[in-house]
């Protein structure tokens, strides 16, 4: 989560934005290659029906769930039993839960997919659908909800950022490989255009970069593990003690 990574992400955004913005047919050409694959029933984008590929996609989704689960469990246990110490670093809990909620949650699935009307490849007229193709920068497509821009891969960069320094480069490599693999599967299945998944990676990285800087790096905002612990206790202890008093129990 250093400035080099930030500059690389911004450079990718500029190059991809210009390339796919000035030449939107690039999206159609790449997606069109995978549209040409048919199964015996003559379904186009046949990779979306290929069981091994779909299992690989599901495994990728489960990896993200498994990686965020300890942070969610630690937070829930702390909220239920506020006098117990968090089971993991307080800053890690905030960082992992917040980036999961902000990147694949709020950014991808709430704000963009439901308000940026870009149809998915499988739905555009060029590939047998009923909706008008639009470039990545144009939100005026016909898609009403769960649209193409953007996908939700690449969150695993967040836990990679917390890996021990000696393992961090390997963790980043694994996270990028997983995100890229899942992104390619999405494109092969006709679910997203290449520009969708590229900007998913850029936007997710930027959210994670800012969250890491806010929590760990910037002097005016960075948190401490003890500070997170005490903040959760201050927020939940009054409720916990009130409930305990209702049942005639002394706070522990």
Secondary structure, DSSP 8 states (H G I E B T S, - for coil): --HHHHHHHHHHHHHHHHHHHH-THHHHHHHHHHHT---TT--SSGGGG-HHHHHHHHHHHHHHHHHHHHHHHHHHHHHHSTTS--SS-HHHHHHHHHHHIIIIIIIIIIIITTTS----GGGBGGGT-SB----TT---SS--SS-SS-----TTHHHHHTS-HHHHHHHHHHHHHHHHHHHHHHHHTTSS-HHHHHHHHHHHHHHHHHHHIIIII-TTT---HHHHHHHHHHHHHHHHHHHHHHTT----
